[in-house]
Amino acid sequence: MTDIERIGSVVRIEPRASTAHKGDFGRVLVVGGSGGMIGAVALAANAALRGGAGLVTFAAPATIQQTIAGLCPCATSVALGCDSKGHLAHRAVRQVLQSAGECDVIAVGPGMGVGAIQQNIVRAAIELGKTLVIDADGLNNLTRIPRWPSLRKGPMVITPHPGEFARLTGLSVSNIQADREGSALRQAREWADQVTLESTPLVVVLKGAGTVVTDSRRLYVNNTGNPGMASGGSGDVLTGLIAALLAQGLENFQAACLGVWAHGRAGDFAAQHVGQVSLVATDLLDHLPLALREQGG
């Protein structure tokens, strides 16, 4: 990996102009949610708002849309069509595409569940040409789409934990963990090589202790965060945060690095306040402002 540029620090957030308005800071669409995963979309949408996005919309099944809206009152929402059993209907794909037209960044996957309709939503999103952040069940659905790297039409950030990375690559978790940097770098290169356009960069964020971020040319290993962050919902917060930074105009790799750093820093602040044992994902939301303020936000 001698040709790799190792990045030791993250970018700072530029000060906001006194004449700025919400349209200057981008619009994020969060797509996900299912009956047993109501909180995931709310966490991602709230993180996008805390991360500085000017406007945030979430698209979730109509059966849970109102409940999620109550958890993130600063976001607007789209109720995705469902069938008589409460499962996503085919028209949900069209609704997501219509909603995506007005957005700068789409975050796909939090609490989404896995199924044919969800796979169609993920495929439609990667073929749309918008900047994407894909996590959680977005990644699990991605594994079921043949030759997905060659379908990409726009920039993408994927944020797998080792188990999700194993499903995407066919590698074992033990092999991935034994060489986290090398595994992320080699796979980023392989996936990036399947699309030659400069407008379709791919960034891999391999989560875990010492989260690795790479775009196949640059590599950053994060040094913030603590074991208290190993709880449900933490990844959803990271998804929304990275999406917000992308919406504000940061380049993919820079947005991912800053997002990972600030996410971990928020976790460190939270651990100081509540301890590692009691730390939950909503604590990260509460402490994101302190983390971002350190980087100029």
N, C-alpha and C positions, 0 to 999 in steps of 0.2 A: 504494500500500500504506500510505496514511496512517492507516488504521483498524486497523492491525496493532500489537499490543503486542510490541515487541522485548524479548526476555529476554537479559540479559547475564550471568547466573550460574545455577548449578544448585543444587538443593536439597541439604541435608545429610541424612545418615542419622541417624535417632534412635537414642540409646543403647538397648541391650537390657536388659530387666529381669533382675534376678538370678534370678528364678523362671521365666524363659522356658524353653520346650521346643520341639522341632522343629516341632510342629504350629502354633506361633505365627507361623511365617515362610513359610507357604505351600507349595503343592505344584505342581511344574512337570512337564508331560509334553512330551517332545521326540519328534516324529514325523519319521522320515526314514530315510535310508540306502539303499544299493544296492550291488551287487557291487563296483563300482569306486570307491565313495565311503564307505568304512567309517569313516574318520577324522572326517567331518563331524559325525555324530551324537555321537561321543565328545567332540569339542571343545565342542559346544553344551551337552551335559549337564554336563561338567566346569565350564564357565563359569557355568552356573546354580547349581552348588554353590558355586563360589568367590564368586559374586555374593550368596550369603546365603540362597538358598532352603532351607527346612527339609527338604524331601523332593523328590527328582528321580527320575522314571521315564522311560526311553526306550522307544519302540516302533519296532522295525525288523524287516525280513524275517528269518524263522527261519533262513535260510541263513547270516546274518552276525551274528545276535544274540549268540552266545557270544563271538565275536571282539571285538565292541564292548564287551561286559561286562568283558572283561579290560583294556580301556583306561580304564574308569571304574568302579572297584570300589565307589564310594560310592553309585552309583545302582542302583535296581532296574530290571527290564526286562520287556518283553512281546515274545514272538516272534510276529510277524505271519505268518499262513498264506501259503504259497506253493504254486504248482502244480508239476507234475513237472519243469518246466524251470527252476525256481527263481525265477520271477517272482511278484509279489504276486497272490494269489487274491482273489476277491470277498469272502470272509469277513474279509479284513483291514480293510475299512471298518467292519464291525460291531465288530471287536476294538478299533479305535481309539476308537469311540464309547463302548464299555464302559469302557475305561481312562480316558477323559476325564471320566467321571462323578465321579471322586474327586479331580480336579485343579482348581486355581484358574486356571491359565494353561496354554495349549497353544502350543508353538512348532512350527511346521510348515514343513518344506522342506529342511533341511540334507541334502544328498546323496540326495535322494529319487528323482531321475529324473523323467521326464515320460511319462505314459501314461494310459490310461482309468481304471485303478484309482486312480492317484495323483490324478487330477482328481476322482474321486468322494470321496476322502478329504478333499481341500481343500474341496470344496463342502459336505460333511457338517460339517466343522469350522466354516465360516463361518455355517452355519445353526443351529448348536448353541446359540449364545448365550453361550459362554464367552469370556473375554478371550484374544485371539490375538496372536501375533507370527508374521508370515509373511515368509520370506526365501528366496532362492536358488530352487530348483526349486519351492518352494511358490508363488512368484510366477510362474514360467514355466507352471505348471499353471493358475494363476488367470487368465492371459490367454486361456485356452481355454474359460473358463466364461462364457457369455453373460450380460450384465447382472449381473455379480457384485456390484457395489456395492449393488444393491437387495435382495440376498439376505442381507445382514449382519443378524445378530440380536444381536450383542454388540460390545464394544469391540475395536478392532483397531489394531495397529501394523505397518506394512509398512516393510521396510528395503532398498529396491532400490539397486543401483549404477546409474550412468547408462544402461548397456545394458539392464538389466531395466526401468528406468523408461521407456525408449523403447518396449520391447515392450508395456508396460502402457498406454501413452498414444497410440502412433502418432506421437509426435514424433521428430525426429532427435536423435541424441546431440549433434551440434554445436549445435543450437538449445537443448537442455537446458543444456549447459555454458555457453552464452553468457548465460543468465539463470537460474541455478540457484535463486535465491530465488523469483523470479516463477513459474517452472515448477512448483516444489513447491507453492507456495501456491495457484495457480490450480487445479491438479489436486486438491489436498486439498479445496478448496471444491466442486468439481464432484462428487467422489465422496461427500462428506458430504451434499450436497443431496439425494441419492437416498434417504437414510434420515432421517426427521425425528425419531425418538425420541432423547431426551437420553441414553439408556442405551447408545447405539451410537457413541461418538466414534471418529474415525479420525485416526491420527497418521501422517504421512509422514516417513520418515527417508531423505533423498536422500544417499547416501554419497559420499565422495570428499574431496579437500582442501577443508576448510571444510564439513564435513557440515551439511546444513540439516535442521532439525526443525521441523515445523509441524503444527498441528491446525486450520488455516484461520483461527484467531483470534490465535494467538501464533506467534512465529517466533524460533528460536534458531539461531545459526551457531557451530559449534564451533571452538575455537582450539587444541585439543590434537591430538597425533598427528604422524606424520612419514612420509616415503616408504617407509621400511623396512617399514611395515605392509601394503604392496601385495604381499601374497603369499597363496597359497591357505590357506583356513581362518580368516583373520582375521574375515571376516563371520560365520562360524559362532559364534565366540566372542562377538561382539556380540549375536547372536540370543539365546544362552543368558543373557547378562548382563541384557539388558532384560527377559526373561521372569522372571528371579529378582527383579528390583526390583518388577515388577508384582505378583508373588506375595506380596511383603511389604507390599503395600497402597499403594504409590505410585500416584498418578493417572497416566494414560497418557502425557500430555505430559511430566510431570516425570520419569517413569521413563525415557522415551526420551532426554531431555536428559542426565540423570545417566549413563545407560548409555553414551551416545556420548562424553561427557567422560571418564569413567573408562576406557573402552576406549582412547581416545587417550592418556590419561595413562599407562596401563600400557605402551603402545607407546613412549612417551618414556623411561620408566624402563628398558625393555628395550633401547632403542637406546643408552642410556648404558652398559649392561652388556656388550652383545655387538656393538654397532655396527648401522647400518641395513642393510648388505649381508647380514649373517648372520641377521637377525631372522626368526623363524618364529612361527606362531600359538601354539605351546605356550609360547613366551616370554611372550606376553600373559597366559596363565593364571598363570604364575609371578609376574607382577608386578601382577596385579589387586589382591592384598591391600594393597600399598603405595598404589595409586591410591585405593582405597576408604577407606583409613585417613585420607587427607587430607580426606575429606568426612564424617568421623565414624565410619566403619565399622571 
